[in-house]
Amino acid sequence: MYDVLIIGGGVTGSAIAREMSRYKLNICLLEKEEDVCTGTSKANSAIIHAGYDPEPGTLKARLNVRGNAMFDELCENLDIPFKRNGSLVVAFSEEEMKKVRDLYDRGIKNGVPDMEIIDRERLKKLEPNISDDAIGALYARTAGVICPFTLTIAMAENAAMNGVEFFFNSPVTGIDKHEGYFTVHTPDNVFEARYVINAAGLYADEINNMVGGEPFKIRPRKGEYLILDKVEGDVAHTVIFQVPTKMGKGILVTPTVHGNLMLGPTAEDIEDKEFRETTPEGIQKAIEGAMKTTRAFNLRNVITTFTGVRPVPDTEDFIIGESKLVPGFINASGIESPGLTSAPAIAEMVVDIVKEAGLHMEEKPDFNPKRRPVIRFNELTDEEKKEVIKQNPAYGHVICRCETITEGEIIDAIRRPVGARSLDGIKRRTRAQTGRCQAGFCTPRVAEILARELNMTLSDVTKFGGNSKLLLYRVKELLKEDGEKNV
């Protein structure tokens, strides 16, 4: 029997798993897909928010500010690229400047440090490409950009290093409450656990309903984005927001932590939680919204578009706490923006809730908060590259030319704890397939390495698990079958 069972391998579930792994407990995490970071956590704005946006007194406000303050140490321990490049909320009218001042006041109440309201002249110095229509902004220096893939994967890796068991392709189909424990059903297994933590993202309401917790509703809201090539990376230096609306923080223009430029997202409430298609209308809306901020980007340099779906709770705040109806069942649900920023603070809060619920938690003397550093070949000096290749010649074989990702990095991504098992798993861990060609050239080589390292055939390699196989038949087999039919 497990002491704690976590449902959901997104950024929230992975953060909770890592924080729980500090203690002498038997812990497992169930994820319905083939990898961590496959839902909302993989497709968002990748912003570490300062904390001026949430309503004072809410969980969002408290956990945003606390989470933001945790990222320097967290990213150092887990070798996660992170840049505190600051954010701007730009006003284009005097009416919007009033809202900017309101956000500043709200940030003060929330305890956000290092903010100021700046005028047009200062704004132009910070962002030379900003629209001439901009008249001022709220400048928050503690905001930043991160890679949500690396953040989630790093926390999951560290949790696994410290004893957490991960079960993939394990959608929860039912939960039964017994005296002092739960049985959690998946298509292939039945798990027993004393405490269950619901971090199931878009499906958290359905998991909650399975066990009979206090009802709430998760509404999916999709947002469409564009990613531009790194030649556009200097169009913006900070995260540039427009004044937020009831639908969210609006269309932003931001550099990514890897040097690309990102535009978006749109905001559209939908019914289907799995609907992740981009549309011409949505992309055009994102472009037009971004052009209000700046027209300095060149759309010829768009390399990909994507859609994310975020869970919007009907409570208008995070839903975090032990169920009063079902003792031992704990929600970490409704985690929309600023959920990425709040994740490490949510994990701390959930640990406290589990302690208060009665689980004895003794800290491990041998807990290791660090993960083994990742060799990022394209960031090394020439001398460092020579030394790495000398130690392991696989680092001398470049597989993804766009991002200069080597065979050594791909092998490492497979062999690490909670390692990659698909093409998308490799993409999230190494950035192979994310450059200008968008996997046009490196896919066959990545697939060959996956097949070799995992001891499977090329026809078993998938894009993202399940039935997403790239190769269905060998040409020779088809020709042989066709020849037999024609004999």
NORFEN-V518009 format. One record per pair of residues at least 24 apart in sequence whose C-alpha atoms are under 7 Angstrom apart, sorted by sequence separation. I is the first residue (numbers start at 1). J is the second residue. D is the distance in Angstrom with one decimal. If there is no record, write none. Layout:
BEGIN
I;J;D + I;J;D
END
This chain:
BEGIN
2;26;5.1 + 3;27;6.0 + 4;28;6.6 + 5;29;5.8 + 6;30;6.2 + 7;31;6.4 + 115;139;5.6 + 116;140;6.7 + 311;335;6.5 + 312;336;6.0 + 423;447;6.8 + 2;27;5.7 + 115;140;4.5 + 311;336;5.5 + 405;430;7.0 + 2;28;7.0 + 10;36;5.8 + 11;37;6.7 + 114;140;6.1 + 115;141;6.4 + 233;259;5.2 + 310;336;5.9 + 378;404;5.7 + 9;36;4.8 + 10;37;4.7 + 114;141;5.8 + 233;260;4.7 + 263;290;6.3 + 405;432;5.9 + 9;37;6.3 + 114;142;6.8 + 232;260;6.5 + 233;261;4.9 + 278;306;6.1 + 377;405;6.7 + 403;431;6.9 + 10;39;6.8 + 230;259;5.5 + 232;261;5.8 + 278;307;5.7 + 328;357;6.8 + 403;432;6.5 + 11;41;5.8 + 230;260;4.3 + 277;307;6.2 + 10;41;5.6 + 229;260;5.5 + 230;261;6.8 + 276;307;5.2 + 322;353;7.0 + 228;260;5.8 + 229;261;6.8 + 276;308;6.4 + 321;353;6.7 + 400;432;5.4 + 403;435;5.8 + 227;260;6.9 + 228;261;5.1 + 276;309;6.9 + 400;433;6.6 + 402;435;5.0 + 104;138;6.8 + 177;211;7.0 + 227;261;5.9 + 228;262;6.3 + 375;409;6.8 + 402;436;6.2 + 175;210;5.9 + 176;211;6.5 + 227;262;4.7 + 251;286;6.5 + 174;210;6.1 + 175;211;5.7 + 226;262;5.7 + 227;263;6.6 + 100;137;6.7 + 226;263;5.2 + 253;290;6.2 + 100;138;6.0 + 225;263;5.6 + 226;264;6.6 + 251;289;5.7 + 252;290;6.4 + 97;136;7.0 + 225;264;4.5 + 251;290;6.0 + 422;461;6.5 + 423;462;6.4 + 424;463;5.6 + 224;264;6.2 + 225;265;5.1 + 422;462;5.4 + 423;463;4.8 + 424;464;5.5 + 92;133;5.7 + 224;265;4.9 + 422;463;5.5 + 423;464;6.5 + 92;134;4.5 + 93;135;6.7 + 223;265;4.7 + 224;266;5.3 + 400;442;5.3 + 422;464;5.5 + 91;134;5.8 + 92;135;5.6 + 223;266;4.5 + 399;442;6.0 + 422;465;6.3 + 90;134;6.6 + 91;135;6.0 + 223;267;4.9 + 91;136;5.5 + 222;267;5.7 + 223;268;6.6 + 90;136;6.0 + 91;137;5.7 + 221;267;6.4 + 222;268;5.3 + 399;445;6.7 + 65;112;6.4 + 90;137;4.3 + 221;268;5.4 + 222;269;6.4 + 62;110;6.9 + 89;137;5.2 + 90;138;6.7 + 221;269;4.3 + 222;270;6.9 + 61;110;6.1 + 88;137;6.0 + 89;138;5.1 + 220;269;6.1 + 221;270;5.8 + 53;103;6.3 + 56;106;6.6 + 88;138;5.4 + 89;139;6.8 + 220;270;5.8 + 52;103;5.8 + 88;139;4.7 + 220;271;6.5 + 52;104;6.6 + 87;139;5.8 + 88;140;6.5 + 56;109;6.4 + 87;140;5.3 + 220;273;5.7 + 52;106;5.7 + 56;110;5.7 + 86;140;5.5 + 87;141;6.4 + 224;278;6.3 + 52;107;3.7 + 86;141;4.0 + 51;107;6.3 + 85;141;6.8 + 86;142;5.6 + 87;143;5.5 + 86;143;4.4 + 52;110;6.7 + 84;142;6.0 + 85;143;6.5 + 86;144;5.5 + 224;282;6.1 + 225;283;6.9 + 51;110;7.0 + 84;143;5.7 + 85;144;5.1 + 224;283;6.3 + 52;112;6.5 + 84;144;4.0 + 51;112;6.0 + 83;144;5.3 + 84;145;6.6 + 225;286;6.8 + 235;296;6.3 + 50;112;6.5 + 83;145;5.4 + 224;286;7.0 + 235;297;6.4 + 82;145;6.0 + 83;146;6.7 + 82;146;4.8 + 81;146;6.3 + 232;297;6.3 + 80;150;6.3 + 80;151;6.3 + 202;273;6.8 + 229;301;5.4 + 228;301;5.4 + 229;302;6.2 + 228;302;4.1 + 229;303;6.0 + 227;302;5.8 + 228;303;5.4 + 78;154;6.0 + 226;302;6.7 + 227;303;6.0 + 227;304;5.4 + 226;304;6.1 + 227;305;6.0 + 226;305;4.4 + 225;305;5.6 + 226;306;6.6 + 225;306;5.4 + 224;306;5.8 + 225;307;6.2 + 224;307;4.4 + 223;307;5.5 + 224;308;6.5 + 222;307;6.6 + 223;308;5.3 + 222;308;5.6 + 223;309;6.3 + 222;309;4.2 + 221;309;5.4 + 222;310;6.3 + 220;309;6.0 + 221;310;5.3 + 50;140;6.5 + 220;310;5.7 + 221;311;6.6 + 220;311;5.1 + 221;312;6.7 + 50;142;5.5 + 219;311;5.9 + 220;312;6.1 + 50;143;4.6 + 218;311;5.7 + 219;312;5.0 + 49;143;5.0 + 218;312;5.5 + 219;313;6.2 + 48;143;5.4 + 49;144;6.8 + 218;313;4.6 + 48;144;4.9 + 217;313;5.8 + 218;314;6.5 + 47;144;5.9 + 48;145;5.8 + 217;314;5.6 + 47;145;4.8 + 216;314;6.6 + 46;145;5.9 + 47;146;6.4 + 46;146;5.5 + 46;147;6.0 + 46;148;5.7 + 42;148;6.2 + 129;235;6.4 + 41;148;6.4 + 42;149;6.0 + 202;310;7.0 + 127;236;6.4 + 202;311;4.9 + 214;323;6.8 + 127;237;6.6 + 147;257;6.5 + 201;311;6.3 + 213;323;5.9 + 145;256;6.2 + 146;257;5.4 + 214;325;6.7 + 37;149;6.3 + 145;257;5.5 + 213;325;5.7 + 213;326;6.0 + 212;326;7.0 + 37;152;6.2 + 218;334;6.6 + 36;153;6.7 + 204;333;5.8 + 196;328;6.4 + 197;329;6.1 + 198;330;6.1 + 199;331;6.7 + 201;333;6.3 + 35;168;6.4 + 195;328;4.8 + 196;329;5.0 + 197;330;4.8 + 198;331;4.8 + 199;332;5.1 + 201;334;6.8 + 303;436;5.7 + 34;168;5.1 + 194;328;6.9 + 195;329;6.0 + 196;330;6.2 + 197;331;5.8 + 198;332;5.7 + 199;333;5.7 + 201;335;6.8 + 33;168;5.9 + 34;169;5.2 + 197;332;6.9 + 198;333;6.7 + 28;164;5.4 + 29;165;6.2 + 30;166;6.2 + 31;167;6.3 + 32;168;6.0 + 33;169;4.8 + 18;155;5.8 + 27;164;5.2 + 28;165;4.5 + 29;166;4.9 + 30;167;5.0 + 31;168;5.0 + 32;169;4.7 + 14;152;6.2 + 18;156;6.6 + 21;159;5.8 + 27;165;6.4 + 28;166;5.8 + 29;167;6.2 + 30;168;6.2 + 31;169;6.3 + 32;170;4.4 + 31;170;5.5 + 32;171;3.9 + 15;155;5.9 + 18;158;6.3 + 30;170;5.9 + 31;171;6.3 + 11;152;4.8 + 14;155;5.7 + 18;159;4.2 + 21;162;5.7 + 10;152;6.6 + 14;156;5.0 + 17;159;5.7 + 21;163;6.6 + 21;164;6.4 + 17;164;6.9 + 96;243;6.7 + 88;238;6.9 + 87;238;5.3 + 88;239;6.1 + 89;240;6.2 + 90;241;6.2 + 91;242;6.7 + 86;238;5.4 + 87;239;4.4 + 88;240;4.9 + 89;241;4.6 + 90;242;5.1 + 91;243;6.5 + 85;238;5.4 + 86;239;6.4 + 87;240;5.8 + 88;241;5.8 + 89;242;5.3 + 90;243;6.4 + 89;243;6.0 + 131;292;6.9 + 131;293;5.4 + 130;293;5.9 + 131;294;4.9 + 130;294;5.1 + 129;294;6.1 + 129;296;6.1 + 83;257;6.5 + 82;257;6.5 + 81;257;6.9 + 13;199;5.3 + 12;199;6.3 + 5;193;5.9 + 4;193;5.8 + 2;192;6.1 + 3;193;5.4 + 4;194;6.1 + 5;195;6.3 + 6;196;5.9 + 7;197;6.2 + 1;192;5.0 + 2;193;4.4 + 3;194;5.1 + 4;195;4.8 + 5;196;4.9 + 6;197;4.7 + 7;198;5.2 + 8;199;5.0 + 1;193;5.4 + 2;194;6.5 + 3;195;6.1 + 4;196;5.8 + 5;197;6.2 + 6;198;6.3 + 7;199;5.5 + 8;200;4.4 + 6;199;6.9 + 7;200;5.7 + 162;367;6.4 + 162;368;6.8 + 229;436;6.7 + 158;370;6.9 + 158;371;5.7 + 161;417;6.8 + 60;317;6.4 + 160;417;6.3 + 59;317;6.6 + 60;318;6.3 + 58;317;6.7 + 59;318;6.2 + 157;417;5.3 + 157;418;5.8 + 43;307;6.7 + 44;308;5.9 + 43;308;4.6 + 40;308;6.2 + 40;309;5.8 + 40;310;5.6 + 68;341;5.8 + 64;338;6.3 + 67;341;5.5 + 67;342;4.6 + 67;343;6.6 + 64;341;5.8 + 67;344;5.7 + 60;338;6.9 + 64;342;4.7 + 67;345;4.8 + 63;342;5.1 + 66;345;6.0 + 149;428;5.5 + 150;429;6.4 + 149;429;7.0 + 63;345;5.5 + 63;346;6.5 + 49;338;6.6 + 48;340;7.0 + 49;341;6.1 + 77;369;6.3 + 78;370;5.3 + 48;341;4.9 + 77;370;4.6 + 78;371;5.2 + 77;371;6.8 + 79;373;5.7 + 15;343;6.1 + 19;347;6.0 + 11;340;6.7 + 15;344;5.6 + 19;348;6.7 + 12;343;5.2 + 16;347;4.3 + 20;351;6.6 + 11;343;6.5 + 15;347;5.7 + 24;361;6.6 + 23;361;5.9 + 24;362;5.7 + 23;362;5.3 + 24;363;6.1 + 23;363;4.2 + 24;364;5.7 + 22;363;5.7 + 23;364;5.1 + 22;364;5.8 + 22;367;5.6 + 35;425;7.0 + 34;465;5.5
END
